[in-house]
Amino acid sequence: MATPANAGSLTSPAFGKKPDAVVQQRGNDGTVRVIEAKGGTIARPKGVSAKAKPEQAAKAHLDRFASAFGVSSKELKHKSTVELDNGTAVRFERTHQGIEVIAGEVVVSLDKSNNLEFIVGEVGATPSKPFPKGVLNESKAQAVAKQVVAKREKLSSASGLKAKLEGKAWYDPQVLGVPGQEGVRPVYKLKVTDPSNIELQYQVLVNASTLKVELAYNTVQHAINRVVCDAEGQVVSDYTCGVGLPVTRAEGDGPSSVEDVNNVYDFFYDTSVRFASYVNVDVTQLIGADYGDGRGQALRGTVRICAENQCPFQNAFWDGQQMVFGEGLAADDVTAHELGHGVTQATANLAYLFQSGAINEGLSDFWGEIVDQNNGSDDDTDENRWKIGEGTSIGVIRDMADPTSLGQPDRMTSDLWDDDPALWDNGGVHTNSGVFNKAAYLMVDGGSFNGYDIRGLGPAKSAKIVWTLQNLLAPGADYKDVFYTLPLACRKNIGRAGTFLTEDDCAQVDKVVRATEMYKDPAKGAPKNVDYCDNGTPTSVYRQDFESRNDGWEFEGNWLLSSETGFERLATTGEDSAVAWTVAGDNISLTQQEAVTIPEGAFARFDNMYLLNSGDGAALEYSTDGGATWKPAAELPNVNGEDTPVDSIGGKSFSGNSNGFGGTRYDLSSLAGQDVKFRFRAASVTSDSAWWVDNFKIYTCG
C-alpha cells in the first residue's frame, strides 16, 4: 500500500480553495477508499432538494460516485442515518446477488443542505462466480466450524461446542485487512459458543465451495487480559442480568452491600454523563438492552462472575448486549472502555481483527480515559493520567501517554508492533491499539513527538472529533483510514454549534496522524509490497492466478497447487496459488508455455510468499528465444526482487522469511517488442523451504 502523497506535510488535497471531487486511492490495485470535497462541498444532484431526506440525497450522490469504488449503487442498501452537528452521516452496506458482503460499507457525509462532504469506506471486490448452488450442508459446515475452534482453543474435544448457522455471505479478506489474502470467497457464517466458557464466542466463516474454514476469531471484546488471582465467585450457566440472574440494584435503588455492584452502578452514570455532555448521545438508548423483564431498555452488567473451569475470573468484556466483570474489575476506565465497545458496535461496527480491531480497542481506551479523568475518583492523580486499569485488582495494563512502557507501539514503524502470526490476539488488537492510544493522548494533551509539536485540544473537543470518527469509519477500517478520516472528522465540526473547533485545531489533528505515522505500513510483520504503478492505473496484458494446472503453465516436479500440499490453501487472488514444495536436490521450474509480446512501458508483477532456508534459492527468470536459454529477472530494474546470491540458484535469490504474501515488480521496458516467456525456478539443498507465487501480471500503466 502506497504512502499518500500528502503524508509528509500539512497540505492535504482536502484543503484547497476550489470545490471539486478528489479521489484518494489505497491498495496495490488502486482501490478507491475516499472521495472528498476539495475546499468546499460537492453540490447535491439535480432534483434533490436541500430538505430531502438524507437517505435520498446520499443515494443520489452514490449514483454518481459508487462506480469509483468499483460497485453499482444498486448494490448499496441503506443501513443507518446518524445526525451530526450541522449534517448527517448516512451508512450503506453492500449486497451482491442479494447476499451481504462482510464489512462492505460506505459512509456518505452530508452537510445540512444535503451537499456532499465526502464518502469513505470499502465495498470489496466483485465475485467472479455466482454463489454455489445446492442444498446447504449445515451439519458439515457446523462440524468443520466446531473442529477449528476446538483446535484453536486446544480443547480435547469439540463435542461441548455449539455451532449456529447465520446464513450466507461474501468474504473479501482485503476489506478486513487480513494479511496475504485476496479474492472474494462465498462463505457460510457460523457462531460457535461453549456453554461452559463464557469468553468463547467465535465467528467462523466456512467456504461454501470447499467447506474449508476461511476465518475464525473470538468476538468477545476484552478490556483486560486474563490473569490468575485469588477471588471468590459463583459459577453460572446464564449470566444475563435480569433473566439468568436476579437484579441486585436498579435505577433509583439505594446502595448494595457489594462494592462491585455499586461501582458499576456509579460508573454507568459517569459514562452516561460524559457521552451526554460531550457529544449529546444517550448511551442507554444507543446500546441499552431490554430483556423483557419489565425494566425496559437499560445499561446492564453482571459482576463477580465465574464460569466453569474459569474461576477465579479476572477479566471484563462486552458480549454484544451487556457487560460482564470478574471480581475487582469494575473500575471506572474499564467500565467506560467496555461501554465504548458497545458504542463502536452501534456506529462503525469495526471488525475485531487486525488493524480494525486495534482501532476498536483504542476507541474504547479513549472513552475509558475520558470518563476516568473527569469523574473525580480517588485514583485520578497526575501519575495515573492516561493509565488503563489502575483501579482494578490487577493494576495498570496500558499507558496511553507512553504505550512503549508496557510493550505497545506508539507509531506504525515501532518494533513493538505485534504481527501475531498465530492469531492468538485476533491480529494483535490489544497491542497495536497503542498507535491509536498515543494519537488520542497527543490530541487531548499535546506534546512534542516524532518531529511534531502538537497543541492539545482538551477532552471536550477531542471527544467530538472521535465521536464523528466513529460514525464515519467502515467495519474494515485500518490506520490509513484513520489517517484520512480523523482530520476530516475534525473539519466536519468546524463552525458548528457547541463544538468550538477551529481550523488551527484541525491542523493539530493533521500533525497527530502524521506523528504516529498512520499513513505507513507496520515495520514488523508487513511483507515488502509495491504498487502496480507509481503513476496511473494498470491495464492488463497478461494475467495468471494459478487456480488450476491447466492454465498455460507447466508444473515440474514438486511445483504444486497449494491445495495439493496437504497443508493449507493459500492465495492472494481466487482460492489457490502455485508453490514450490521442495526437497533436498530439487531444481524445478514453473514455466509459462506461450510467450507474450511485451508492449512499450510494460511491467511484470506477482505476489509471493517464501520460507527459504539458508542455501535454498528461488528466482524469476525469462527467455526471449522460446526457452532455449534463460536469464535472471533480477538483472531487470525491480522493486523487492531477488537480492541475495545463492549458489544453488546460480545467482541472486529471494531469501529468508517474507512474513506473508508481498509484491515484486520488474520493469520490462528493455524487452519491448520481444516475445518473452517467464518461469519461476526453485533450487534446494535442504527440505525446509517453500515458495508460493500468485497473481502474475504483465501490464502497462495508463
Rosetta blueprint (number, residue, H / E / L):
1 M L
2 A L
3 T L
4 P L
5 A L
6 N L
7 A L
8 G L
9 S L
10 L L
11 T L
12 S L
13 P H
14 A H
15 F H
16 G L
17 K L
18 K L
19 P L
20 D L
21 A E
22 V E
23 V E
24 Q E
25 Q E
26 R L
27 G L
28 N L
29 D L
30 G L
31 T L
32 V E
33 R E
34 V E
35 I E
36 E E
37 A E
38 K L
39 G L
40 G L
41 T L
42 I E
43 A L
44 R L
45 P L
46 K L
47 G L
48 V L
49 S L
50 A L
51 K L
52 A L
53 K L
54 P H
55 E H
56 Q H
57 A H
58 A H
59 K H
60 A H
61 H H
62 L H
63 D H
64 R H
65 F H
66 A H
67 S H
68 A H
69 F H
70 G L
71 V L
72 S L
73 S H
74 K H
75 E H
76 L E
77 K E
78 H E
79 K E
80 S E
81 T E
82 V E
83 E E
84 L E
85 D L
86 N L
87 G E
88 T E
89 A E
90 V E
91 R E
92 F E
93 E E
94 R E
95 T E
96 H E
97 Q L
98 G L
99 I E
100 E E
101 V E
102 I E
103 A E
104 G E
105 E E
106 V E
107 V E
108 V E
109 S E
110 L E
111 D E
112 K L
113 S L
114 N L
115 N L
116 L E
117 E E
118 F E
119 I E
120 V E
121 G E
122 E E
123 V L
124 G L
125 A L
126 T L
127 P L
128 S L
129 K L
130 P L
131 F L
132 P L
133 K L
134 G L
135 V L
136 L L
137 N L
138 E H
139 S H
140 K H
141 A H
142 Q H
143 A H
144 V H
145 A H
146 K H
147 Q H
148 V H
149 V H
150 A H
151 K H
152 R H
153 E L
154 K L
155 L L
156 S L
157 S L
158 A L
159 S L
160 G L
161 L L
162 K E
163 A E
164 K E
165 L E
166 E E
167 G E
168 K E
169 A E
170 W E
171 Y E
172 D L
173 P H
174 Q H
175 V H
176 L H
177 G L
178 V L
179 P L
180 G L
181 Q L
182 E L
183 G L
184 V L
185 R E
186 P E
187 V E
188 Y E
189 K E
190 L E
191 K E
192 V E
193 T E
194 D E
195 P L
196 S L
197 N E
198 I E
199 E E
200 L E
201 Q E
202 Y E
203 Q E
204 V E
205 L E
206 V E
207 N E
208 A L
209 S L
210 T L
211 L L
212 K L
213 V E
214 E E
215 L E
216 A E
217 Y E
218 N E
219 T L
220 V L
221 Q E
222 H E
223 A L
224 I L
225 N L
226 R L
227 V L
228 V L
229 C L
230 D L
231 A L
232 E L
233 G L
234 Q E
235 V E
236 V L
237 S L
238 D L
239 Y L
240 T L
241 C E
242 G L
243 V L
244 G L
245 L E
246 P L
247 V L
248 T L
249 R L
250 A L
251 E L
252 G L
253 D L
254 G L
255 P L
256 S L
257 S L
258 V L
259 E H
260 D H
261 V H
262 N H
263 N H
264 V H
265 Y H
266 D H
267 F H
268 F H
269 Y H
270 D H
271 T H
272 S H
273 V H
274 R H
275 F H
276 A H
277 S H
278 Y H
279 V H
280 N L
281 V L
282 D L
283 V H
284 T H
285 Q H
286 L H
287 I H
288 G L
289 A E
290 D L
291 Y L
292 G L
293 D L
294 G L
295 R L
296 G L
297 Q L
298 A E
299 L L
300 R L
301 G E
302 T E
303 V L
304 R L
305 I E
306 C E
307 A E
308 E L
309 N L
310 Q E
311 C L
312 P L
313 F L
314 Q L
315 N L
316 A E
317 F E
318 W E
319 D L
320 G L
321 Q L
322 Q L
323 M E
324 V E
325 F E
326 G L
327 E L
328 G L
329 L L
330 A L
331 A L
332 D H
333 D H
334 V H
335 T H
336 A H
337 H H
338 E H
339 L H
340 G H
341 H H
342 G H
343 V H
344 T H
345 Q H
346 A H
347 T L
348 A L
349 N L
350 L L
351 A L
352 Y L
353 L L
354 F H
355 Q H
356 S H
357 G H
358 A H
359 I H
360 N H
361 E H
362 G H
363 L H
364 S H
365 D H
366 F H
367 W H
368 G H
369 E H
370 I H
371 V H
372 D H
373 Q L
374 N L
375 N L
376 G L
377 S L
378 D L
379 D L
380 D L
381 T L
382 D L
383 E L
384 N L
385 R L
386 W L
387 K E
388 I E
389 G L
390 E L
391 G L
392 T L
393 S L
394 I L
395 G L
396 V L
397 I L
398 R E
399 D E
400 M L
401 A L
402 D L
403 P H
404 T H
405 S H
406 L H
407 G L
408 Q L
409 P L
410 D L
411 R L
412 M L
413 T L
414 S L
415 D L
416 L L
417 W L
418 D L
419 D L
420 D L
421 P L
422 A L
423 L L
424 W L
425 D L
426 N L
427 G L
428 G L
429 V H
430 H H
431 T H
432 N H
433 S L
434 G H
435 V H
436 F H
437 N H
438 K H
439 A H
440 A H
441 Y H
442 L H
443 M H
444 V H
445 D H
446 G E
447 G E
448 S E
449 F E
450 N L
451 G L
452 Y E
453 D E
454 I E
455 R E
456 G L
457 L L
458 G H
459 P H
460 A H
461 K H
462 S H
463 A H
464 K H
465 I H
466 V H
467 W H
468 T H
469 L H
470 Q H
471 N L
472 L L
473 L L
474 A L
475 P L
476 G L
477 A L
478 D L
479 Y H
480 K H
481 D H
482 V H
483 F H
484 Y H
485 T H
486 L H
487 P H
488 L H
489 A H
490 C H
491 R H
492 K L
493 N L
494 I L
495 G L
496 R L
497 A L
498 G L
499 T L
500 F L
501 L L
502 T L
503 E H
504 D H
505 D H
506 C H
507 A H
508 Q H
509 V H
510 D H
511 K H
512 V H
513 V H
514 R H
515 A H
516 T L
517 E L
518 M L
519 Y L
520 K L
521 D L
522 P L
523 A L
524 K L
525 G L
526 A L
527 P L
528 K L
529 N L
530 V L
531 D L
532 Y L
533 C L
534 D L
535 N L
536 G L
537 T L
538 P E
539 T E
540 S E
541 V E
542 Y E
543 R E
544 Q E
545 D L
546 F L
547 E L
548 S L
549 R L
550 N L
551 D L
552 G L
553 W E
554 E E
555 F E
556 E L
557 G L
558 N L
559 W E
560 L E
561 L E
562 S H
563 S H
564 E H
565 T L
566 G L
567 F L
568 E L
569 R L
570 L L
571 A L
572 T L
573 T L
574 G L
575 E L
576 D L
577 S L
578 A E
579 V E
580 A E
581 W L
582 T L
583 V L
584 A L
585 G L
586 D L
587 N E
588 I E
589 S E
590 L E
591 T E
592 Q E
593 Q L
594 E L
595 A L
596 V E
597 T E
598 I L
599 P L
600 E L
601 G L
602 A E
603 F E
604 A E
605 R E
606 F E
607 D E
608 N E
609 M E
610 Y E
611 L E
612 L E
613 N L
614 S L
615 G L
616 D L
617 G E
618 A E
619 A E
620 L E
621 E E
622 Y E
623 S E
624 T L
625 D L
626 G L
627 G L
628 A L
629 T L
630 W L
631 K E
632 P E
633 A H
634 A H
635 E H
636 L L
637 P L
638 N E
639 V E
640 N L
641 G L
642 E L
643 D L
644 T E
645 P E
646 V E
647 D L
648 S L
649 I L
650 G L
651 G E
652 K E
653 S E
654 F L
655 S L
656 G E
657 N E
658 S L
659 N L
660 G L
661 F L
662 G E
663 G E
664 T E
665 R E
666 Y E
667 D E
668 L L
669 S H
670 S H
671 L H
672 A L
673 G L
674 Q L
675 D E
676 V E
677 K E
678 F E
679 R E
680 F E
681 R E
682 A E
683 A E
684 S L
685 V L
686 T L
687 S L
688 D L
689 S L
690 A E
691 W E
692 W E
693 V E
694 D E
695 N E
696 F E
697 K E
698 I E
699 Y E
700 T E
701 C E
702 G L
